[in-house]
């Protein structure tokens, strides 16, 4: 420390002080503003990037919310379409069953009518055949009974006897 005190020169000290002040003045005058401006620009750039990142984050959240909403709407629409398709299927099946039942009922009714018609026709034909056979038998019996005159007289007497009873 003694050596510093012994080597101390007031002129050199003043000169160094003046040079330091001039350097500080020059730094303030020429370098300080650009350095501050550059720091401010950098700070603004960083802040802008942070703001942009925050804005992008909010937009992403909004997009995710919109996507979720659209997805839910699509699911709801799909469910509605599936329900409608099921209802249409059920209605078509019911209509087809009803139509088939009606068609079956018509076929059964037509068949019953045809059967009844055939039955009446068969009964009428049977009656006609029975009547024809009855006439043939009666004719043969009458011819056989009336072939002899004694038998004819006997038949007339029987008929007269029957007529008196009634």
C-alpha positions as CSV (number, residue, x, y, z in Angstrom):
1,X,0.0,0.0,0.0
2,X,3.0,2.3,0.7
3,X,4.0,1.9,-2.9
4,X,0.6,3.2,-4.1
5,X,0.8,6.2,-1.9
6,X,4.4,6.9,-3.0
7,X,3.6,6.5,-6.7
8,X,0.5,8.6,-6.5
9,X,0.6,11.5,-9.0
10,X,-2.2,14.0,-8.8
11,X,-1.8,15.0,-12.4
12,X,-2.1,11.5,-13.6
13,X,-5.1,11.0,-11.3
14,X,-6.9,14.0,-12.7
15,X,-6.1,13.0,-16.3
16,X,-7.4,9.5,-15.7
17,X,-10.5,11.0,-14.0
18,X,-11.1,13.3,-17.0
19,X,-10.6,10.5,-19.4
20,X,-13.0,8.3,-17.4
21,X,-15.6,11.2,-17.4
22,X,-15.1,11.7,-21.1
23,X,-15.5,8.0,-21.8
24,X,-18.7,7.9,-19.6
25,X,-19.9,11.1,-21.4
26,X,-19.2,9.5,-24.9
27,X,-20.8,6.3,-23.8
28,X,-23.9,8.1,-22.6
29,X,-24.0,10.3,-25.7
30,X,-23.3,7.7,-28.4
31,X,-23.6,4.2,-26.9
32,X,-26.1,4.4,-24.1
33,X,-29.2,5.3,-26.2
34,X,-28.5,2.6,-28.9
35,X,-27.9,0.1,-26.1
36,X,-31.1,1.1,-24.3
37,X,-33.0,1.1,-27.6
38,X,-31.7,-2.3,-28.4
39,X,-32.6,-3.5,-24.9
40,X,-36.0,-1.9,-25.2
41,X,-36.5,-3.5,-28.7
42,X,-35.4,-6.8,-27.4
43,X,-37.7,-6.5,-24.4
44,X,-40.6,-5.5,-26.7
45,X,-39.8,-8.4,-29.0
46,X,-39.8,-10.8,-26.1
47,X,-43.0,-9.3,-24.8
48,X,-44.6,-9.5,-28.3
49,X,-43.5,-13.1,-28.6
50,X,-45.0,-13.9,-25.1
51,X,-48.2,-12.1,-26.1
52,X,-48.3,-14.0,-29.4
53,X,-47.7,-17.2,-27.6
54,X,-50.5,-16.4,-25.1
55,X,-52.8,-15.4,-28.0
56,X,-51.9,-18.7,-29.8
57,X,-52.6,-20.6,-26.7
58,X,-56.0,-19.0,-26.3
59,X,-56.8,-19.6,-30.0
60,X,-55.8,-23.3,-29.6
61,X,-58.1,-23.5,-26.5
62,X,-60.9,-21.9,-28.6
63,X,-60.2,-24.3,-31.5
64,X,-60.2,-27.3,-29.2
65,X,-63.5,-26.1,-27.6
66,X,-65.0,-25.6,-31.1
67,X,-63.7,-29.0,-32.2
68,X,-65.2,-30.6,-29.1
69,X,-68.5,-28.8,-29.7
70,X,-68.5,-29.8,-33.4
71,X,-67.7,-33.4,-32.4
72,X,-70.6,-33.4,-29.9
73,X,-72.9,-32.0,-32.5
74,X,-71.8,-34.6,-35.0
75,X,-72.4,-37.3,-32.4
76,X,-75.8,-36.0,-31.6
77,X,-76.7,-35.7,-35.3
78,X,-75.4,-39.3,-35.9
79,X,-77.6,-40.5,-33.0
80,X,-80.6,-38.7,-34.3
81,X,-80.0,-40.2,-37.8
82,X,-79.6,-43.6,-36.3
83,X,-82.8,-43.2,-34.3
84,X,-84.7,-42.0,-37.4
85,X,-83.3,-44.9,-39.4
86,X,-84.5,-47.4,-36.7
87,X,-87.9,-45.8,-36.6
88,X,-88.2,-45.9,-40.4
89,X,-87.1,-49.6,-40.4
90,X,-89.6,-50.4,-37.7
91,X,-92.4,-48.6,-39.6
92,X,-91.4,-50.3,-42.9
93,X,-91.5,-53.7,-41.2
94,X,-94.9,-52.9,-39.6
95,X,-96.3,-51.7,-42.9
96,X,-95.0,-54.8,-44.7
97,X,-96.5,-57.1,-42.0
98,X,-99.8,-55.2,-42.2
99,X,-99.8,-55.4,-46.0
100,X,-98.9,-59.1,-45.9
101,X,-101.7,-59.7,-43.4
102,X,-104.2,-57.8,-45.5
103,X,-103.1,-59.7,-48.6
104,X,-103.3,-63.0,-46.7
105,X,-106.7,-62.1,-45.5
106,X,-107.8,-61.4,-49.1
107,X,-106.4,-64.6,-50.3
108,X,-108.1,-66.6,-47.5
109,X,-111.4,-64.7,-48.2
110,X,-111.1,-65.4,-51.9
111,X,-110.3,-69.1,-51.2
112,X,-113.3,-69.4,-48.8
113,X,-115.6,-67.8,-51.4
114,X,-114.3,-70.1,-54.0
115,X,-114.7,-73.1,-51.7
116,X,-118.2,-72.0,-50.8
117,X,-119.1,-71.5,-54.5
118,X,-117.6,-74.9,-55.4
119,X,-119.5,-76.4,-52.4
120,X,-122.8,-74.9,-53.6
121,X,-122.1,-76.0,-57.1
122,X,-121.3,-79.5,-55.9
123,X,-124.5,-79.7,-53.8
124,X,-126.6,-78.4,-56.7
125,X,-125.0,-81.0,-59.0
126,X,-125.5,-83.7,-56.4
127,X,-129.2,-82.7,-56.0
128,X,-129.6,-82.8,-59.7
129,X,-128.1,-86.3,-59.9
130,X,-130.1,-87.5,-57.0
131,X,-133.3,-86.1,-58.6
132,X,-132.4,-87.7,-61.9
133,X,-131.6,-91.1,-60.3
134,X,-134.9,-90.8,-58.3
135,X,-136.9,-90.2,-61.4
136,X,-135.2,-93.1,-63.2
137,X,-135.8,-95.4,-60.2
138,X,-139.4,-94.2,-59.9
139,X,-139.9,-94.7,-63.6
140,X,-138.5,-98.2,-63.5
141,X,-140.6,-99.0,-60.4
142,X,-143.8,-97.5,-62.0
143,X,-143.2,-99.4,-65.2
144,X,-142.6,-102.6,-63.3
145,X,-145.7,-102.1,-61.1
146,X,-147.9,-100.9,-63.9
147,X,-147.0,-103.6,-66.4
148,X,-149.7,-105.9,-65.1
149,X,-153.4,-104.8,-64.9
150,X,-154.0,-106.5,-61.6
151,X,-151.1,-104.6,-60.1
152,X,-152.5,-101.4,-61.6
153,X,-155.9,-101.9,-59.9
154,X,-154.2,-102.8,-56.6
155,X,-152.1,-99.5,-56.8
156,X,-155.2,-97.4,-57.5
157,X,-157.1,-99.0,-54.6
158,X,-154.2,-98.3,-52.3
159,X,-154.0,-94.7,-53.3
160,X,-157.7,-94.2,-52.8
161,X,-157.3,-95.8,-49.4
162,X,-154.5,-93.5,-48.5
163,X,-156.4,-90.5,-49.8
164,X,-159.3,-91.2,-47.5
165,X,-157.1,-91.4,-44.5
166,X,-155.5,-88.0,-45.0
